[in-house]
Amino acid sequence: MQNNPVNGQAIAAPPKKDNMIAIIVSYVVLAVILAYVISGEDKPVQEVVVAPKVEEPVEKVVLNPVAASIVLSEPLWLNPPEDINMAELEEMRVKFQMTNHNTYPVTEVVVKFSFYDILDNDLQGAIEKTFDDVIDASGNINVNDFVLGEYPTETISVKAEVLAVSGAEL
């Protein structure tokens, strides 16, 4: 004990405290915090899966035009030979018009060109050609100088008819 110089009383030193419990509690709290942090890092990040938006199917209209819906004008033979007994033949060139009588555009018009003699007998060697042009609804196209290729020598006239047609993609 010490004497207090002011009033002469003895001052007692405080007793030594045991801090062991506080240290143990501090270690436990620190261990819990570290365990929480470490266990949070081990968990894989969960991915969010978003399903794509499914649209209702659109009803597709199938166009199935008939060949009779396309009307051809009579083909005009642009370069008939001057003499039927010509030794050298040119390629036949024709001019005609195609008219679409459908309410939708068409394409891939297959036309058969037939050749006839002076007695209107069908000559062998008909030619089929496909026209990929799109003909608008209730529209027409003019074919002004179409080359058919070589033709039978006895040909006096040429006729055309539509064999098939397809609806155009809109």
C-alpha positions as a Markdown table, in Angstrom:
| # | Residue | x | y | z |
|---|---|---|---|---|
| 1 | Met | 0.0 | 0.0 | 0.0 |
| 2 | Gln | 1.0 | 3.5 | -0.8 |
| 3 | Asn | 0.3 | 6.6 | 1.1 |
| 4 | Asn | -1.7 | 9.3 | -0.6 |
| 5 | Pro | 0.3 | 12.5 | -0.3 |
| 6 | Val | -2.8 | 14.7 | -0.3 |
| 7 | Asn | -4.8 | 13.3 | 2.6 |
| 8 | Gly | -2.4 | 10.7 | 3.9 |
| 9 | Gln | -4.5 | 7.7 | 3.2 |
| 10 | Ala | -3.3 | 4.5 | 1.8 |
| 11 | Ile | -4.3 | 3.6 | -1.8 |
| 12 | Ala | -4.8 | 0.0 | -2.6 |
| 13 | Ala | -4.0 | -1.3 | -6.1 |
| 14 | Pro | -6.9 | -2.8 | -7.9 |
| 15 | Pro | -6.9 | -6.6 | -8.0 |
| 16 | Lys | -5.7 | -8.3 | -11.2 |
| 17 | Lys | -8.6 | -9.3 | -13.5 |
| 18 | Asp | -8.7 | -12.6 | -15.3 |
| 19 | Asn | -9.2 | -11.6 | -19.1 |
| 20 | Met | -9.2 | -15.2 | -20.3 |
| 21 | Ile | -13.0 | -15.4 | -20.9 |
| 22 | Ala | -12.9 | -12.2 | -23.0 |
| 23 | Ile | -10.0 | -13.6 | -25.1 |
| 24 | Ile | -11.8 | -17.0 | -25.6 |
| 25 | Val | -15.1 | -15.2 | -26.7 |
| 26 | Ser | -13.1 | -13.0 | -29.1 |
| 27 | Tyr | -11.5 | -16.0 | -30.7 |
| 28 | Val | -14.9 | -17.8 | -31.0 |
| 29 | Val | -16.4 | -14.7 | -32.7 |
| 30 | Leu | -13.5 | -14.4 | -35.0 |
| 31 | Ala | -13.7 | -18.1 | -35.9 |
| 32 | Val | -17.5 | -17.8 | -36.7 |
| 33 | Ile | -16.9 | -14.7 | -38.9 |
| 34 | Leu | -14.0 | -16.5 | -40.8 |
| 35 | Ala | -16.1 | -19.6 | -41.2 |
| 36 | Tyr | -19.0 | -17.6 | -42.6 |
| 37 | Val | -16.7 | -15.8 | -45.1 |
| 38 | Ile | -14.9 | -18.9 | -46.2 |
| 39 | Ser | -18.1 | -21.0 | -46.6 |
| 40 | Gly | -19.7 | -18.2 | -48.6 |
| 41 | Glu | -16.8 | -18.4 | -51.1 |
| 42 | Asp | -17.1 | -22.1 | -51.7 |
| 43 | Lys | -20.7 | -22.0 | -52.8 |
| 44 | Pro | -21.0 | -21.8 | -56.6 |
| 45 | Val | -22.9 | -18.9 | -58.0 |
| 46 | Gln | -26.3 | -20.0 | -59.1 |
| 47 | Glu | -27.0 | -19.1 | -62.7 |
| 48 | Val | -30.4 | -17.7 | -63.5 |
| 49 | Val | -31.9 | -19.5 | -66.5 |
| 50 | Val | -34.5 | -17.5 | -68.5 |
| 51 | Ala | -36.7 | -19.5 | -70.8 |
| 52 | Pro | -37.1 | -17.9 | -74.3 |
| 53 | Lys | -40.4 | -16.4 | -75.1 |
| 54 | Val | -42.4 | -18.9 | -77.1 |
| 55 | Glu | -44.6 | -17.2 | -79.6 |
| 56 | Glu | -47.8 | -18.8 | -80.8 |
| 57 | Pro | -47.3 | -20.5 | -84.2 |
| 58 | Val | -48.5 | -18.4 | -87.1 |
| 59 | Glu | -50.9 | -20.2 | -89.4 |
| 60 | Lys | -49.2 | -20.4 | -92.7 |
| 61 | Val | -51.4 | -20.1 | -95.8 |
| 62 | Val | -50.5 | -22.4 | -98.6 |
| 63 | Leu | -51.3 | -20.9 | -102.0 |
| 64 | Asn | -52.0 | -23.5 | -104.6 |
| 65 | Pro | -52.9 | -21.7 | -107.8 |
| 66 | Val | -54.1 | -23.6 | -110.9 |
| 67 | Ala | -52.5 | -23.2 | -114.3 |
| 68 | Ala | -55.8 | -21.9 | -115.8 |
| 69 | Ser | -55.5 | -18.8 | -113.5 |
| 70 | Ile | -52.6 | -17.6 | -115.8 |
| 71 | Val | -53.7 | -16.4 | -119.2 |
| 72 | Leu | -51.2 | -16.1 | -122.1 |
| 73 | Ser | -51.7 | -14.0 | -125.1 |
| 74 | Glu | -51.1 | -15.7 | -128.4 |
| 75 | Pro | -47.3 | -15.7 | -129.0 |
| 76 | Leu | -46.2 | -13.4 | -131.7 |
| 77 | Trp | -43.3 | -14.8 | -133.8 |
| 78 | Leu | -40.9 | -12.0 | -134.2 |
| 79 | Asn | -38.5 | -13.5 | -136.7 |
| 80 | Pro | -40.2 | -16.0 | -139.0 |
| 81 | Pro | -38.1 | -17.1 | -142.0 |
| 82 | Glu | -38.6 | -15.4 | -145.3 |
| 83 | Asp | -38.5 | -18.7 | -147.1 |
| 84 | Ile | -39.7 | -21.9 | -145.5 |
| 85 | Asn | -36.8 | -23.8 | -147.3 |
| 86 | Met | -34.1 | -21.8 | -145.7 |
| 87 | Ala | -30.8 | -23.8 | -145.3 |
| 88 | Glu | -29.8 | -21.9 | -142.1 |
| 89 | Leu | -32.3 | -21.3 | -139.3 |
| 90 | Glu | -32.1 | -18.7 | -136.7 |
| 91 | Glu | -33.3 | -19.1 | -133.1 |
| 92 | Met | -37.0 | -18.5 | -132.8 |
| 93 | Arg | -37.9 | -15.3 | -130.9 |
| 94 | Val | -41.4 | -14.7 | -129.6 |
| 95 | Lys | -43.3 | -12.0 | -127.8 |
| 96 | Phe | -46.3 | -12.6 | -125.5 |
| 97 | Gln | -48.0 | -11.4 | -122.3 |
| 98 | Met | -48.8 | -13.4 | -119.1 |
| 99 | Thr | -51.8 | -12.2 | -116.9 |
| 100 | Asn | -52.3 | -13.4 | -113.4 |
| 101 | His | -56.0 | -13.8 | -112.4 |
| 102 | Asn | -55.3 | -14.7 | -108.8 |
| 103 | Thr | -55.7 | -12.4 | -105.8 |
| 104 | Tyr | -52.0 | -13.1 | -104.8 |
| 105 | Pro | -48.7 | -12.9 | -106.6 |
| 106 | Val | -47.5 | -16.0 | -108.5 |
| 107 | Thr | -44.1 | -17.2 | -109.9 |
| 108 | Glu | -42.5 | -20.2 | -111.5 |
| 109 | Val | -44.9 | -20.3 | -114.4 |
| 110 | Val | -44.2 | -23.3 | -116.6 |
| 111 | Val | -45.2 | -22.6 | -120.3 |
| 112 | Lys | -45.2 | -25.2 | -123.0 |
| 113 | Phe | -44.5 | -23.9 | -126.5 |
| 114 | Ser | -45.8 | -26.2 | -129.3 |
| 115 | Phe | -45.1 | -25.8 | -133.0 |
| 116 | Tyr | -47.6 | -26.3 | -135.9 |
| 117 | Asp | -47.2 | -26.7 | -139.7 |
| 118 | Ile | -49.3 | -25.2 | -142.4 |
| 119 | Leu | -52.1 | -27.8 | -141.9 |
| 120 | Asp | -52.1 | -27.0 | -138.1 |
| 121 | Asn | -50.6 | -30.4 | -137.4 |
| 122 | Asp | -48.6 | -30.6 | -134.1 |
| 123 | Leu | -44.9 | -30.9 | -134.8 |
| 124 | Gln | -42.7 | -32.8 | -132.5 |
| 125 | Gly | -40.2 | -30.9 | -130.4 |
| 126 | Ala | -42.4 | -28.9 | -128.0 |
| 127 | Ile | -40.4 | -26.8 | -125.5 |
| 128 | Glu | -41.2 | -26.2 | -121.8 |
| 129 | Lys | -39.8 | -23.0 | -120.2 |
| 130 | Thr | -40.1 | -21.8 | -116.6 |
| 131 | Phe | -40.5 | -18.1 | -115.9 |
| 132 | Asp | -39.3 | -17.2 | -112.4 |
| 133 | Asp | -40.6 | -13.6 | -112.6 |
| 134 | Val | -43.2 | -12.7 | -110.0 |
| 135 | Ile | -46.5 | -11.6 | -111.4 |
| 136 | Asp | -48.4 | -9.4 | -109.0 |
| 137 | Ala | -52.0 | -10.1 | -108.0 |
| 138 | Ser | -54.3 | -9.3 | -111.0 |
| 139 | Gly | -51.2 | -8.1 | -112.8 |
| 140 | Asn | -49.4 | -9.0 | -116.0 |
| 141 | Ile | -45.9 | -9.0 | -117.4 |
| 142 | Asn | -44.8 | -8.6 | -121.0 |
| 143 | Val | -42.2 | -10.9 | -122.5 |
| 144 | Asn | -40.9 | -8.9 | -125.5 |
| 145 | Asp | -38.0 | -10.9 | -127.0 |
| 146 | Phe | -37.9 | -14.4 | -125.7 |
| 147 | Val | -35.6 | -16.9 | -127.4 |
| 148 | Leu | -37.1 | -20.4 | -127.7 |
| 149 | Gly | -34.1 | -21.9 | -129.5 |
| 150 | Glu | -34.2 | -23.9 | -132.7 |
| 151 | Tyr | -37.5 | -25.0 | -134.0 |
| 152 | Pro | -38.8 | -27.6 | -136.5 |
| 153 | Thr | -38.2 | -26.4 | -140.1 |
| 154 | Glu | -41.9 | -26.9 | -141.1 |
| 155 | Thr | -43.1 | -24.5 | -138.4 |
| 156 | Ile | -45.7 | -22.0 | -139.5 |
| 157 | Ser | -47.1 | -21.1 | -136.1 |
| 158 | Val | -46.3 | -21.4 | -132.4 |
| 159 | Lys | -48.9 | -21.8 | -129.5 |
| 160 | Ala | -48.3 | -21.6 | -125.8 |
| 161 | Glu | -50.1 | -23.0 | -122.8 |
| 162 | Val | -49.5 | -22.8 | -119.1 |
| 163 | Leu | -48.7 | -26.2 | -117.5 |
| 164 | Ala | -48.1 | -25.1 | -113.9 |
| 165 | Val | -47.7 | -22.1 | -111.6 |
| 166 | Ser | -46.7 | -21.6 | -107.9 |
| 167 | Gly | -47.7 | -19.0 | -105.4 |
| 168 | Ala | -45.0 | -16.4 | -104.6 |
| 169 | Glu | -43.7 | -16.1 | -101.1 |
| 170 | Leu | -45.0 | -12.9 | -99.5 |
